[in-house]
């Protein structure tokens, strides 16, 4: 979109060809800026700000969706997000992670450790604690299921034999 215009009025009063939802329908989601996509998720503004204003502030502050995803509710609440907006953002990011995984499951045969890294990277990259997972493969080395066996602290995760038996591994 280039240089983003700043309006002080509600998005509903903007010219139709500059509203994020209408732009998405006309040009496709891939042609919208991160700010516009985030504004669509936020739906409406609050505290005298439009959804675009709120999205712009979040993107200016955190730069990437990954950075936004790593923030807690308390941190984003200070930026003016309520529980509904926070939940919408978290849900959309999780859908993106699952979408990536669906693609991986149908196309990737596990041949090397890199395949496992690629599979788990969207989930584990920004975790703030250690997680121990097991990956179950079929006879053709395709992933059937992944199981979290333990969630630990920042630096360690302990796996108990009882947990392994419970999961029947």
Buried (B, 14 or more C-beta within 10 A) or exposed (E): EEEBEEBEEEBEEBEEEBBBBBBBEEEEEEEBBBBBBBBBBBEBBBEEBBBBBBBBBBBEEBEEBEEBBBBEEEEBBEBBBEEEBBEBBBEBBEEEBEEBBEEBEEEBEBEEEEBBEBBBBBBEEEEEEBBBBBBEEEEEEEBEEBBEBBEEEEEEBEEEEEBBEEEEE
